[in-house]
């Protein structure tokens, strides 16, 4: 009785699907960025590995995750910009140390 009365919906759900896909993509990107930042801090500060080696390891992790999850060129550009930002911050730390 219930099976014959069932009517499959005909509503267009492309907007909902694109919202869900965007949410998943944003969550993936955000999670990977947090993993890279925390990993860099743990390697450089808590474990005491040289900052450039820590940065290189996290860059490898970021690129590998981007390739594994097929995140595309925008992800690779984001990883490069994070590396450039880290290098600028380290330059300012060095500059401040020289001034003291």
Biopython code that builds the backbone (N, CA, C, O; Angstrom):
import numpy as np
from Bio.PDB.StructureBuilder import StructureBuilder

atoms = [
    (1, "UNK", "N", (0.825, -1.179, 0.000)),
    (1, "UNK", "CA", (0.000, 0.000, 0.000)),
    (1, "UNK", "C", (0.877, 1.253, 0.000)),
    (1, "UNK", "O", (0.661, 2.145, -0.821)),
    (2, "UNK", "N", (1.848, 1.343, 0.887)),
    (2, "UNK", "CA", (2.664, 2.548, 0.982)),
    (2, "UNK", "C", (3.548, 2.713, -0.249)),
    (2, "UNK", "O", (3.809, 3.838, -0.677)),
    (3, "UNK", "N", (4.013, 1.601, -0.822)),
    (3, "UNK", "CA", (4.904, 1.692, -1.977)),
    (3, "UNK", "C", (4.179, 2.258, -3.193)),
    (3, "UNK", "O", (4.774, 3.000, -3.975)),
    (4, "UNK", "N", (2.927, 1.924, -3.361)),
    (4, "UNK", "CA", (2.197, 2.418, -4.529)),
    (4, "UNK", "C", (1.802, 3.889, -4.365)),
    (4, "UNK", "O", (1.576, 4.574, -5.362)),
    (5, "UNK", "N", (1.715, 4.380, -3.138)),
    (5, "UNK", "CA", (1.339, 5.770, -2.915)),
    (5, "UNK", "C", (2.543, 6.719, -2.929)),
    (5, "UNK", "O", (2.377, 7.938, -2.947)),
    (6, "UNK", "N", (3.740, 6.157, -2.922)),
    (6, "UNK", "CA", (4.935, 6.996, -2.882)),
    (6, "UNK", "C", (5.104, 7.716, -4.214)),
    (6, "UNK", "O", (4.987, 7.116, -5.283)),
    (7, "UNK", "N", (5.377, 8.998, -4.128)),
    (7, "UNK", "CA", (5.616, 9.813, -5.326)),
    (7, "UNK", "C", (6.981, 10.469, -5.191)),
    (7, "UNK", "O", (7.204, 11.278, -4.290)),
    (8, "UNK", "N", (7.881, 10.120, -6.079)),
    (8, "UNK", "CA", (9.233, 10.684, -6.020)),
    (8, "UNK", "C", (9.162, 12.181, -6.301)),
    (8, "UNK", "O", (8.474, 12.631, -7.218)),
    (9, "UNK", "N", (9.900, 12.944, -5.478)),
    (9, "UNK", "CA", (9.890, 14.393, -5.618)),
    (9, "UNK", "C", (10.508, 14.855, -6.926)),
    (9, "UNK", "O", (11.413, 14.217, -7.463)),
    (10, "UNK", "N", (10.014, 15.953, -7.416)),
    (10, "UNK", "CA", (10.508, 16.503, -8.672)),
    (10, "UNK", "C", (11.156, 17.865, -8.463)),
    (10, "UNK", "O", (11.347, 18.620, -9.417)),
    (11, "UNK", "N", (11.490, 18.177, -7.222)),
    (11, "UNK", "CA", (12.080, 19.476, -6.920)),
    (11, "UNK", "C", (13.519, 19.546, -7.428)),
    (11, "UNK", "O", (14.271, 18.578, -7.322)),
    (12, "UNK", "N", (13.887, 20.683, -7.972)),
    (12, "UNK", "CA", (15.251, 20.900, -8.441)),
    (12, "UNK", "C", (16.145, 21.163, -7.229)),
    (12, "UNK", "O", (15.927, 22.119, -6.485)),
    (13, "UNK", "N", (17.147, 20.313, -7.038)),
    (13, "UNK", "CA", (18.008, 20.445, -5.855)),
    (13, "UNK", "C", (19.432, 20.844, -6.221)),
    (13, "UNK", "O", (20.354, 20.596, -5.445)),
    (14, "UNK", "N", (19.632, 21.453, -7.374)),
    (14, "UNK", "CA", (20.991, 21.830, -7.772)),
    (14, "UNK", "C", (21.575, 22.867, -6.823)),
    (14, "UNK", "O", (22.773, 22.834, -6.541)),
    (15, "UNK", "N", (20.750, 23.788, -6.324)),
    (15, "UNK", "CA", (21.254, 24.787, -5.380)),
    (15, "UNK", "C", (21.681, 24.141, -4.066)),
    (15, "UNK", "O", (22.723, 24.490, -3.512)),
    (16, "UNK", "N", (20.886, 23.208, -3.568)),
    (16, "UNK", "CA", (21.239, 22.524, -2.328)),
    (16, "UNK", "C", (22.503, 21.690, -2.508)),
    (16, "UNK", "O", (23.350, 21.636, -1.617)),
    (17, "UNK", "N", (22.625, 21.042, -3.662)),
    (17, "UNK", "CA", (23.813, 20.235, -3.923)),
    (17, "UNK", "C", (25.055, 21.111, -4.011)),
    (17, "UNK", "O", (26.103, 20.748, -3.478)),
    (18, "UNK", "N", (24.955, 22.250, -4.669)),
    (18, "UNK", "CA", (26.121, 23.130, -4.764)),
    (18, "UNK", "C", (26.473, 23.720, -3.403)),
    (18, "UNK", "O", (27.651, 23.929, -3.111)),
    (19, "UNK", "N", (25.469, 23.992, -2.561)),
    (19, "UNK", "CA", (25.740, 24.466, -1.205)),
    (19, "UNK", "C", (26.470, 23.395, -0.402)),
    (19, "UNK", "O", (27.441, 23.690, 0.294)),
    (20, "UNK", "N", (26.008, 22.165, -0.498)),
    (20, "UNK", "CA", (26.650, 21.063, 0.216)),
    (20, "UNK", "C", (28.073, 20.852, -0.282)),
    (20, "UNK", "O", (28.989, 20.672, 0.521)),
    (21, "UNK", "N", (28.268, 20.870, -1.595)),
    (21, "UNK", "CA", (29.614, 20.703, -2.149)),
    (21, "UNK", "C", (30.540, 21.826, -1.690)),
    (21, "UNK", "O", (31.706, 21.578, -1.384)),
    (22, "UNK", "N", (30.036, 23.055, -1.638)),
    (22, "UNK", "CA", (30.831, 24.177, -1.152)),
    (22, "UNK", "C", (31.189, 24.031, 0.314)),
    (22, "UNK", "O", (32.307, 24.350, 0.719)),
    (23, "UNK", "N", (30.246, 23.552, 1.108)),
    (23, "UNK", "CA", (30.505, 23.330, 2.529)),
    (23, "UNK", "C", (31.596, 22.283, 2.726)),
    (23, "UNK", "O", (32.502, 22.473, 3.537)),
    (24, "UNK", "N", (31.513, 21.189, 1.993)),
    (24, "UNK", "CA", (32.509, 20.128, 2.108)),
    (24, "UNK", "C", (33.880, 20.629, 1.659)),
    (24, "UNK", "O", (34.888, 20.346, 2.306)),
    (25, "UNK", "N", (33.920, 21.368, 0.558)),
    (25, "UNK", "CA", (35.193, 21.906, 0.073)),
    (25, "UNK", "C", (35.787, 22.887, 1.078)),
    (25, "UNK", "O", (36.982, 22.831, 1.367)),
    (26, "UNK", "N", (34.965, 23.780, 1.609)),
    (26, "UNK", "CA", (35.447, 24.737, 2.608)),
    (26, "UNK", "C", (35.930, 24.058, 3.874)),
    (26, "UNK", "O", (36.937, 24.461, 4.455)),
    (27, "UNK", "N", (35.218, 23.034, 4.301)),
    (27, "UNK", "CA", (35.640, 22.288, 5.484)),
    (27, "UNK", "C", (36.961, 21.568, 5.242)),
    (27, "UNK", "O", (37.818, 21.525, 6.125)),
    (28, "UNK", "N", (37.127, 21.009, 4.062)),
    (28, "UNK", "CA", (38.380, 20.327, 3.722)),
    (28, "UNK", "C", (39.541, 21.313, 3.713)),
    (28, "UNK", "O", (40.589, 21.053, 4.305)),
    (29, "UNK", "N", (39.354, 22.440, 3.043)),
    (29, "UNK", "CA", (40.407, 23.458, 2.988)),
    (29, "UNK", "C", (40.736, 23.967, 4.388)),
    (29, "UNK", "O", (41.905, 24.047, 4.763)),
    (30, "UNK", "N", (39.711, 24.307, 5.154)),
    (30, "UNK", "CA", (39.938, 24.825, 6.503)),
    (30, "UNK", "C", (40.643, 23.823, 7.390)),
    (30, "UNK", "O", (41.558, 24.177, 8.133)),
    (31, "UNK", "N", (40.217, 22.566, 7.315)),
    (31, "UNK", "CA", (40.853, 21.526, 8.114)),
    (31, "UNK", "C", (42.311, 21.323, 7.744)),
    (31, "UNK", "O", (43.160, 21.160, 8.620)),
    (32, "UNK", "N", (42.606, 21.333, 6.451)),
    (32, "UNK", "CA", (43.994, 21.159, 6.024)),
    (32, "UNK", "C", (44.863, 22.347, 6.418)),
    (32, "UNK", "O", (46.020, 22.168, 6.796)),
    (33, "UNK", "N", (44.317, 23.553, 6.334)),
    (33, "UNK", "CA", (45.089, 24.730, 6.742)),
    (33, "UNK", "C", (45.379, 24.680, 8.238)),
    (33, "UNK", "O", (46.488, 25.006, 8.663)),
    (34, "UNK", "N", (44.402, 24.278, 9.036)),
    (34, "UNK", "CA", (44.621, 24.154, 10.481)),
    (34, "UNK", "C", (45.668, 23.080, 10.767)),
    (34, "UNK", "O", (46.544, 23.277, 11.609)),
    (35, "UNK", "N", (45.585, 21.953, 10.076)),
    (35, "UNK", "CA", (46.575, 20.886, 10.263)),
    (35, "UNK", "C", (47.974, 21.382, 9.923)),
    (35, "UNK", "O", (48.931, 21.089, 10.640)),
    (36, "UNK", "N", (48.098, 22.135, 8.829)),
    (36, "UNK", "CA", (49.412, 22.648, 8.440)),
    (36, "UNK", "C", (49.935, 23.664, 9.449)),
    (36, "UNK", "O", (51.122, 23.647, 9.775)),
    (37, "UNK", "N", (49.077, 24.547, 9.947)),
    (37, "UNK", "CA", (49.528, 25.561, 10.905)),
    (37, "UNK", "C", (49.916, 24.933, 12.236)),
    (37, "UNK", "O", (50.959, 25.265, 12.800)),
    (38, "UNK", "N", (49.092, 24.036, 12.735)),
    (38, "UNK", "CA", (49.399, 23.379, 14.007)),
    (38, "UNK", "C", (50.628, 22.481, 13.852)),
    (38, "UNK", "O", (51.476, 22.433, 14.743)),
    (39, "UNK", "N", (50.728, 21.776, 12.736)),
    (39, "UNK", "CA", (51.896, 20.938, 12.498)),
    (39, "UNK", "C", (53.177, 21.741, 12.449)),
    (39, "UNK", "O", (54.201, 21.313, 12.983)),
    (40, "UNK", "N", (53.133, 22.905, 11.810)),
    (40, "UNK", "CA", (54.311, 23.776, 11.758)),
    (40, "UNK", "C", (54.689, 24.246, 13.154)),
    (40, "UNK", "O", (55.864, 24.239, 13.522)),
    (41, "UNK", "N", (53.691, 24.654, 13.930)),
    (41, "UNK", "CA", (53.968, 25.125, 15.292)),
    (41, "UNK", "C", (54.531, 24.007, 16.161)),
    (41, "UNK", "O", (55.464, 24.227, 16.933)),
    (42, "UNK", "N", (53.972, 22.819, 16.037)),
    (42, "UNK", "CA", (54.462, 21.691, 16.840)),
    (42, "UNK", "C", (55.894, 21.340, 16.457)),
    (42, "UNK", "O", (56.740, 21.134, 17.327)),
    (43, "UNK", "N", (56.164, 21.273, 15.165)),
    (43, "UNK", "CA", (57.516, 20.914, 14.732)),
    (43, "UNK", "C", (58.533, 21.985, 15.106)),
    (43, "UNK", "O", (59.627, 21.668, 15.571)),
    (44, "UNK", "N", (58.179, 23.250, 14.904)),
    (44, "UNK", "CA", (59.151, 24.328, 15.114)),
    (44, "UNK", "C", (59.308, 24.694, 16.582)),
    (44, "UNK", "O", (60.423, 24.954, 17.034)),
    (45, "UNK", "N", (58.216, 24.718, 17.331)),
    (45, "UNK", "CA", (58.277, 25.211, 18.711)),
    (45, "UNK", "C", (58.375, 24.061, 19.711)),
    (45, "UNK", "O", (59.289, 24.032, 20.536)),
    (46, "UNK", "N", (57.445, 23.122, 19.641)),
    (46, "UNK", "CA", (57.401, 22.069, 20.657)),
    (46, "UNK", "C", (58.542, 21.064, 20.497)),
    (46, "UNK", "O", (59.162, 20.668, 21.483)),
    (47, "UNK", "N", (58.816, 20.657, 19.277)),
    (47, "UNK", "CA", (59.862, 19.659, 19.066)),
    (47, "UNK", "C", (61.224, 20.316, 18.896)),
    (47, "UNK", "O", (62.245, 19.722, 19.243)),
    (48, "UNK", "N", (61.249, 21.517, 18.373)),
    (48, "UNK", "CA", (62.499, 22.255, 18.243)),
    (48, "UNK", "C", (63.235, 22.048, 16.932)),
    (48, "UNK", "O", (64.431, 22.322, 16.844)),
    (49, "UNK", "N", (62.535, 21.569, 15.916)),
    (49, "UNK", "CA", (63.150, 21.433, 14.595)),
    (49, "UNK", "C", (63.320, 22.835, 14.007)),
    (49, "UNK", "O", (62.508, 23.724, 14.263)),
    (50, "UNK", "N", (64.372, 23.025, 13.223)),
    (50, "UNK", "CA", (64.604, 24.313, 12.580)),
    (50, "UNK", "C", (63.353, 24.746, 11.811)),
    (50, "UNK", "O", (62.663, 23.918, 11.216)),
    (51, "UNK", "N", (63.071, 26.045, 11.830)),
    (51, "UNK", "CA", (61.819, 26.532, 11.254)),
    (51, "UNK", "C", (61.729, 26.288, 9.758)),
    (51, "UNK", "O", (60.637, 26.033, 9.252)),
    (52, "UNK", "N", (62.835, 26.356, 9.034)),
    (52, "UNK", "CA", (62.780, 26.162, 7.584)),
    (52, "UNK", "C", (62.499, 24.703, 7.240)),
    (52, "UNK", "O", (61.821, 24.416, 6.254)),
    (53, "UNK", "N", (63.019, 23.783, 8.050)),
    (53, "UNK", "CA", (62.731, 22.361, 7.835)),
    (53, "UNK", "C", (61.267, 22.077, 8.157)),
    (53, "UNK", "O", (60.603, 21.332, 7.435)),
    (54, "UNK", "N", (60.765, 22.667, 9.236)),
    (54, "UNK", "CA", (59.355, 22.508, 9.591)),
    (54, "UNK", "C", (58.457, 23.055, 8.493)),
    (54, "UNK", "O", (57.448, 22.445, 8.137)),
    (55, "UNK", "N", (58.834, 24.213, 7.961)),
    (55, "UNK", "CA", (58.055, 24.818, 6.881)),
    (55, "UNK", "C", (58.076, 23.932, 5.640)),
    (55, "UNK", "O", (57.051, 23.752, 4.983)),
    (56, "UNK", "N", (59.241, 23.383, 5.323)),
    (56, "UNK", "CA", (59.344, 22.487, 4.173)),
    (56, "UNK", "C", (58.513, 21.227, 4.335)),
    (56, "UNK", "O", (57.866, 20.777, 3.390)),
    (57, "UNK", "N", (58.532, 20.659, 5.533)),
    (57, "UNK", "CA", (57.727, 19.457, 5.783)),
    (57, "UNK", "C", (56.237, 19.740, 5.655)),
    (57, "UNK", "O", (55.497, 18.943, 5.078)),
    (58, "UNK", "N", (55.798, 20.867, 6.190)),
    (58, "UNK", "CA", (54.382, 21.207, 6.089)),
    (58, "UNK", "C", (53.992, 21.582, 4.660)),
    (58, "UNK", "O", (52.849, 21.370, 4.255)),
    (59, "UNK", "N", (54.925, 22.133, 3.900)),
    (59, "UNK", "CA", (54.658, 22.399, 2.485)),
    (59, "UNK", "C", (54.474, 21.090, 1.726)),
    (59, "UNK", "O", (53.594, 20.975, 0.873)),
    (60, "UNK", "N", (55.308, 20.108, 2.044)),
    (60, "UNK", "CA", (55.170, 18.792, 1.413)),
    (60, "UNK", "C", (53.831, 18.166, 1.788)),
    (60, "UNK", "O", (53.154, 17.583, 0.941)),
    (61, "UNK", "N", (53.451, 18.287, 3.061)),
    (61, "UNK", "CA", (52.154, 17.758, 3.506)),
    (61, "UNK", "C", (51.017, 18.455, 2.762)),
    (61, "UNK", "O", (50.073, 17.799, 2.320)),
    (62, "UNK", "N", (51.101, 19.773, 2.622)),
    (62, "UNK", "CA", (50.052, 20.521, 1.938)),
    (62, "UNK", "C", (49.928, 20.153, 0.473)),
    (62, "UNK", "O", (48.820, 19.967, -0.031)),
    (63, "UNK", "N", (51.057, 20.047, -0.216)),
    (63, "UNK", "CA", (51.028, 19.681, -1.634)),
    (63, "UNK", "C", (50.543, 18.245, -1.804)),
    (63, "UNK", "O", (49.745, 17.959, -2.697)),
    (64, "UNK", "N", (51.021, 17.341, -0.952)),
    (64, "UNK", "CA", (50.590, 15.941, -1.040)),
    (64, "UNK", "C", (49.091, 15.805, -0.779)),
    (64, "UNK", "O", (48.403, 15.053, -1.469)),
    (65, "UNK", "N", (48.587, 16.536, 0.219)),
    (65, "UNK", "CA", (47.148, 16.487, 0.498)),
    (65, "UNK", "C", (46.355, 17.053, -0.671)),
    (65, "UNK", "O", (45.298, 16.527, -1.020)),
    (66, "UNK", "N", (46.862, 18.123, -1.277)),
    (66, "UNK", "CA", (46.184, 18.702, -2.434)),
    (66, "UNK", "C", (46.136, 17.748, -3.610)),
    (66, "UNK", "O", (45.122, 17.661, -4.303)),
    (67, "UNK", "N", (47.229, 17.033, -3.840)),
    (67, "UNK", "CA", (47.246, 16.056, -4.928)),
    (67, "UNK", "C", (46.374, 14.851, -4.608)),
    (67, "UNK", "O", (45.657, 14.346, -5.472)),
    (68, "UNK", "N", (46.441, 14.394, -3.360)),
    (68, "UNK", "CA", (45.662, 13.223, -2.955)),
    (68, "UNK", "C", (44.161, 13.499, -3.019)),
    (68, "UNK", "O", (43.389, 12.652, -3.468)),
    (69, "UNK", "N", (43.751, 14.679, -2.571)),
    (69, "UNK", "CA", (42.331, 15.020, -2.544)),
    (69, "UNK", "C", (41.866, 15.738, -3.806)),
    (69, "UNK", "O", (40.699, 16.119, -3.912)),
    (70, "UNK", "N", (42.773, 15.925, -4.764)),
    (70, "UNK", "CA", (42.453, 16.562, -6.038)),
    (70, "UNK", "C", (41.817, 17.943, -5.827)),
    (70, "UNK", "O", (40.733, 18.228, -6.335)),
    (71, "UNK", "N", (42.521, 18.790, -5.067)),
    (71, "UNK", "CA", (41.991, 20.109, -4.740)),
    (71, "UNK", "C", (42.290, 21.154, -5.804)),
    (71, "UNK", "O", (41.693, 22.230, -5.779)),
    (72, "UNK", "N", (43.172, 20.882, -6.714)),
    (72, "UNK", "CA", (43.387, 21.763, -7.851)),
    (72, "UNK", "C", (44.415, 22.852, -7.623)),
    (72, "UNK", "O", (45.100, 22.896, -6.601)),
    (73, "UNK", "N", (44.500, 23.725, -8.609)),
    (73, "UNK", "CA", (45.500, 24.776, -8.616)),
    (73, "UNK", "C", (45.289, 25.847, -7.570)),
    (73, "UNK", "O", (46.254, 26.427, -7.073)),
    (74, "UNK", "N", (44.041, 26.118, -7.227)),
    (74, "UNK", "CA", (43.787, 27.128, -6.189)),
    (74, "UNK", "C", (44.362, 26.692, -4.849)),
    (74, "UNK", "O", (44.859, 27.522, -4.087)),
    (75, "UNK", "N", (44.301, 25.405, -4.558)),
    (75, "UNK", "CA", (44.883, 24.904, -3.312)),
    (75, "UNK", "C", (46.397, 25.059, -3.336)),
    (75, "UNK", "O", (46.998, 25.478, -2.348)),
    (76, "UNK", "N", (47.015, 24.719, -4.471)),
    (76, "UNK", "CA", (48.468, 24.850, -4.577)),
    (76, "UNK", "C", (48.888, 26.312, -4.424)),
    (76, "UNK", "O", (49.898, 26.606, -3.785)),
    (77, "UNK", "N", (48.116, 27.226, -5.010)),
    (77, "UNK", "CA", (48.406, 28.654, -4.852)),
    (77, "UNK", "C", (48.258, 29.075, -3.394)),
    (77, "UNK", "O", (49.025, 29.905, -2.905)),
    (78, "UNK", "N", (47.278, 28.507, -2.702)),
    (78, "UNK", "CA", (47.092, 28.813, -1.286)),
    (78, "UNK", "C", (48.283, 28.326, -0.470)),
    (78, "UNK", "O", (48.751, 29.029, 0.426)),
    (79, "UNK", "N", (48.771, 27.138, -0.770)),
    (79, "UNK", "CA", (49.942, 26.608, -0.061)),
    (79, "UNK", "C", (51.153, 27.502, -0.314)),
    (79, "UNK", "O", (51.911, 27.796, 0.611)),
    (80, "UNK", "N", (51.338, 27.933, -1.553)),
    (80, "UNK", "CA", (52.460, 28.824, -1.869)),
    (80, "UNK", "C", (52.327, 30.140, -1.109)),
    (80, "UNK", "O", (53.316, 30.647, -0.580)),
    (81, "UNK", "N", (51.123, 30.697, -1.046)),
    (81, "UNK", "CA", (50.923, 31.958, -0.317)),
    (81, "UNK", "C", (51.153, 31.774, 1.182)),
    (81, "UNK", "O", (51.667, 32.679, 1.839)),
    (82, "UNK", "N", (50.783, 30.628, 1.727)),
    (82, "UNK", "CA", (51.065, 30.359, 3.136)),
    (82, "UNK", "C", (52.568, 30.269, 3.388)),
    (82, "UNK", "O", (53.057, 30.735, 4.417)),
    (83, "UNK", "N", (53.293, 29.674, 2.455)),
    (83, "UNK", "CA", (54.752, 29.590, 2.588)),
    (83, "UNK", "C", (55.365, 30.981, 2.525)),
    (83, "UNK", "O", (56.233, 31.314, 3.332)),
    (84, "UNK", "N", (54.919, 31.796, 1.572)),
    (84, "UNK", "CA", (55.435, 33.165, 1.451)),
    (84, "UNK", "C", (55.133, 33.961, 2.714)),
    (84, "UNK", "O", (55.986, 34.703, 3.199)),
    (85, "UNK", "N", (53.927, 33.811, 3.247)),
    (85, "UNK", "CA", (53.566, 34.505, 4.486)),
    (85, "UNK", "C", (54.464, 34.063, 5.641)),
    (85, "UNK", "O", (54.912, 34.892, 6.432)),
    (86, "UNK", "N", (54.724, 32.771, 5.738)),
    (86, "UNK", "CA", (55.605, 32.270, 6.801)),
    (86, "UNK", "C", (57.021, 32.811, 6.642)),
    (86, "UNK", "O", (57.672, 33.139, 7.633)),
    (87, "UNK", "N", (57.501, 32.907, 5.411)),
    (87, "UNK", "CA", (58.837, 33.459, 5.181)),
    (87, "UNK", "C", (58.904, 34.933, 5.564)),
    (87, "UNK", "O", (59.903, 35.381, 6.128)),
    (88, "UNK", "N", (57.857, 35.685, 5.266)),
    (88, "UNK", "CA", (57.816, 37.103, 5.647)),
    (88, "UNK", "C", (57.801, 37.243, 7.166)),
    (88, "UNK", "O", (58.506, 38.087, 7.719)),
    (89, "UNK", "N", (57.007, 36.426, 7.838)),
    (89, "UNK", "CA", (56.952, 36.473, 9.302)),
    (89, "UNK", "C", (58.315, 36.118, 9.890)),
    (89, "UNK", "O", (58.770, 36.772, 10.829)),
    (90, "UNK", "N", (58.961, 35.104, 9.357)),
    (90, "UNK", "CA", (60.286, 34.734, 9.858)),
    (90, "UNK", "C", (61.313, 35.831, 9.589)),
    (90, "UNK", "O", (62.224, 36.033, 10.391)),
    (91, "UNK", "N", (61.177, 36.537, 8.474)),
    (91, "UNK", "CA", (62.064, 37.664, 8.201)),
    (91, "UNK", "C", (61.883, 38.750, 9.249)),
    (91, "UNK", "O", (62.864, 39.315, 9.734)),
    (92, "UNK", "N", (60.632, 39.047, 9.605)),
    (92, "UNK", "CA", (60.390, 40.065, 10.629)),
    (92, "UNK", "C", (60.896, 39.616, 11.996)),
    (92, "UNK", "O", (61.393, 40.436, 12.768)),
    (93, "UNK", "N", (60.780, 38.343, 12.300)),
    (93, "UNK", "CA", (61.324, 37.824, 13.559)),
    (93, "UNK", "C", (62.840, 37.987, 13.574)),
    (93, "UNK", "O", (63.409, 38.414, 14.579)),
    (94, "UNK", "N", (63.497, 37.648, 12.462)),
    (94, "UNK", "CA", (64.946, 37.819, 12.368)),
    (94, "UNK", "C", (65.322, 39.293, 12.482)),
    (94, "UNK", "O", (66.272, 39.641, 13.182)),
    (95, "UNK", "N", (64.571, 40.163, 11.790)),
    (95, "UNK", "CA", (64.856, 41.590, 11.819)),
    (95, "UNK", "C", (64.708, 42.154, 13.228)),
    (95, "UNK", "O", (65.526, 42.964, 13.664)),
    (96, "UNK", "N", (63.673, 41.732, 13.936)),
    (96, "UNK", "CA", (63.477, 42.177, 15.312)),
    (96, "UNK", "C", (64.616, 41.693, 16.199)),
    (96, "UNK", "O", (65.067, 42.422, 17.083)),
    (97, "UNK", "N", (65.087, 40.463, 15.968)),
    (97, "UNK", "CA", (66.209, 39.934, 16.741)),
    (97, "UNK", "C", (67.496, 40.690, 16.484)),
    (97, "UNK", "O", (68.310, 40.847, 17.394)),
    (98, "UNK", "N", (67.696, 41.158, 15.271)),
    (98, "UNK", "CA", (68.894, 41.926, 14.938)),
    (98, "UNK", "C", (68.846, 43.295, 15.599)),
    (98, "UNK", "O", (69.875, 43.815, 16.029)),
    (99, "UNK", "N", (67.660, 43.881, 15.681)),
    (99, "UNK", "CA", (67.514, 45.226, 16.247)),
    (99, "UNK", "C", (67.710, 45.244, 17.753)),
    (99, "UNK", "O", (68.059, 46.281, 18.317)),
    (100, "UNK", "N", (67.493, 44.130, 18.403)),
    (100, "UNK", "CA", (67.614, 44.108, 19.866)),
    (100, "UNK", "C", (69.012, 44.018, 20.241)),
    (100, "UNK", "O", (69.332, 43.986, 21.429)),
]
sb = StructureBuilder()
sb.init_structure("model")
sb.init_model(0)
sb.init_chain("A")
sb.init_seg("    ")
for serial, (resi, resn, name, xyz) in enumerate(atoms, 1):
    if name == "N":
        sb.init_residue(resn, " ", resi, " ")
    sb.init_atom(name, np.array(xyz, "f"), 0.0, 1.0, " ", f" {name:<3s}", serial, name[0])
structure = sb.get_structure()
